[in-house]
Amino acid sequence: MLSQATWQRVGLGTTALVFGLGAFAMLARAAARESLGPTGLATEEGRAMNVKAIQFLGIRNIAVGAALFWFHQEKNSRAMGVIFSAWTLVRVTDTWIAAHGPRGFDNGILGLCGGALMMAFVGLGLFQS
């Protein structure tokens, strides 16, 4: 479908996106909480739990992004493809949990669905290249 060099560039761009989302969650917790987490929590304990959840989401993205950057530097497209394909399951689980949250099925869910499809597409493309 695409050349190997193109898949590597697409993989690098998607890796930067994953890493950037993690950095956003770690460095701008309040903004990440507003866009990714439940809002309107009434207790201080609920807000503290939400911040910890956002930090967990952030560090897992940074960890995966770091591994993907390493594999890109090593020019190991197949390993990147495997990680992206496996990460699709994480994205689907995120979407499922968010859909059952206080906001329900809103436009954010459609973005998460699109992200999961993109991860699957990039993962399979890199694995085959």
C-alpha positions as CSV (number, residue, x, y, z in Angstrom):
1,M,0.0,0.0,0.0
2,L,2.6,2.6,1.1
3,S,6.4,2.3,0.9
4,Q,8.4,1.3,3.9
5,A,9.9,4.8,4.3
6,T,6.4,6.3,4.3
7,W,5.2,3.8,7.0
8,Q,8.2,4.7,9.1
9,R,7.3,8.4,8.8
10,V,3.6,7.7,9.7
11,G,4.8,5.6,12.6
12,L,7.1,8.4,13.9
13,G,4.3,10.9,13.6
14,T,1.9,8.6,15.5
15,T,4.6,7.9,18.1
16,A,5.0,11.7,18.6
17,L,1.2,11.9,19.1
18,V,1.2,9.2,21.7
19,F,4.1,10.7,23.6
20,G,2.6,14.2,23.3
21,L,-0.7,13.1,24.8
22,G,1.2,11.6,27.7
23,A,3.2,14.7,28.2
24,F,0.0,16.8,28.1
25,A,-1.5,14.7,30.8
26,M,1.5,14.9,33.0
27,L,2.3,18.6,32.5
28,A,-1.1,20.2,32.2
29,R,-3.1,18.1,34.6
30,A,-6.0,20.5,35.0
31,A,-6.5,20.9,31.2
32,A,-6.2,17.1,30.7
33,R,-8.7,16.5,33.5
34,E,-11.2,18.8,31.8
35,S,-10.8,17.2,28.4
36,L,-10.3,13.6,29.4
37,G,-11.7,13.0,32.8
38,P,-15.0,13.3,34.6
39,T,-15.9,16.8,35.6
40,G,-18.0,18.2,38.4
41,L,-16.6,15.9,41.1
42,A,-18.1,17.2,44.4
43,T,-15.5,16.0,46.9
44,E,-11.8,16.8,47.3
45,E,-11.1,13.0,47.4
46,G,-12.9,12.6,44.0
47,R,-10.8,15.3,42.4
48,A,-7.6,13.9,43.8
49,M,-8.5,10.4,42.4
50,N,-9.2,12.1,39.0
51,V,-5.7,13.7,39.0
52,K,-4.1,10.4,39.8
53,A,-6.0,8.7,37.0
54,I,-4.9,11.4,34.6
55,Q,-1.3,10.9,35.7
56,F,-1.6,7.2,35.2
57,L,-2.9,7.7,31.7
58,G,-0.1,10.2,31.0
59,I,2.8,8.0,32.2
60,R,1.6,4.9,30.3
61,N,1.5,7.0,27.1
62,I,5.0,8.3,27.8
63,A,6.3,4.8,28.4
64,V,4.8,3.4,25.2
65,G,6.0,6.5,23.3
66,A,9.5,6.0,24.5
67,A,9.5,2.4,23.5
68,L,8.2,3.4,20.0
69,F,10.8,6.1,19.6
70,W,13.5,3.5,20.5
71,F,12.2,1.0,17.9
72,H,12.0,3.8,15.3
73,Q,15.6,4.7,15.9
74,E,16.5,1.1,15.5
75,K,14.5,1.0,12.2
76,N,12.4,-1.9,13.6
77,S,9.1,-1.3,11.9
78,R,7.7,-4.7,12.8
79,A,8.2,-4.1,16.5
80,M,6.5,-0.7,16.2
81,G,3.6,-2.4,14.4
82,V,3.2,-4.9,17.1
83,I,3.1,-2.3,19.8
84,F,0.6,-0.1,17.8
85,S,-1.6,-3.1,17.2
86,A,-1.5,-4.1,20.9
87,W,-2.1,-0.4,21.9
88,T,-5.4,-0.6,19.9
89,L,-6.8,-2.8,22.7
90,V,-5.8,-0.1,25.2
91,R,-7.6,2.5,23.1
92,V,-10.7,0.4,22.7
93,T,-10.8,-0.2,26.5
94,D,-10.4,3.6,27.1
95,T,-13.3,4.2,24.7
96,W,-15.5,1.6,26.4
97,I,-14.8,3.1,29.9
98,A,-15.3,6.6,28.7
99,A,-18.6,5.7,27.0
100,H,-19.9,4.4,30.4
101,G,-18.8,7.5,32.2
102,P,-20.8,10.6,33.2
103,R,-20.7,12.2,29.7
104,G,-21.9,9.0,28.0
105,F,-21.5,8.7,24.2
106,D,-20.4,12.2,23.1
107,N,-18.1,13.7,20.5
108,G,-15.1,12.7,22.6
109,I,-16.0,9.1,22.2
110,L,-15.9,9.5,18.4
111,G,-12.4,10.8,18.7
112,L,-11.3,7.9,20.8
113,C,-12.9,5.5,18.2
114,G,-11.0,7.3,15.5
115,G,-7.8,7.0,17.5
116,A,-8.3,3.3,17.9
117,L,-8.9,2.8,14.2
118,M,-5.8,4.9,13.4
119,M,-3.6,2.8,15.8
120,A,-4.8,-0.4,14.2
121,F,-4.2,0.9,10.7
122,V,-0.7,2.2,11.5
123,G,0.2,-0.9,13.4
124,L,-0.8,-3.3,10.6
125,G,0.9,-1.1,8.0
126,L,4.2,-1.0,10.0
127,F,4.0,-4.7,10.7
128,Q,3.7,-5.6,7.0
129,S,6.4,-3.1,5.8
